[in-house]
Amino acid sequence: MFEKKKRITIEDVYPDFTPEEQAEAEYNLREYALLVWGIYERVKRENPEILTEMLKKDRV
């Protein structure tokens, strides 16, 4: 009934990169995601009203 979706890999995103470049790109993407998550968690903890306003204005 439901098709299982293939997980997108860094190789799918950057097929022309060398394995070393793909590893670096994956590392950078993970670090960026952790940074963004940390900012979100801090705002949620320190000033959650900002998140509520952003959601109301569709800016998230």
Secondary structure by P-SEA (a helix, b strand, c coil): ccccccccccccccccccaaaaaaaaaaaaaaaaaaaaaaaaaaaccaaaaaaaaaaccc
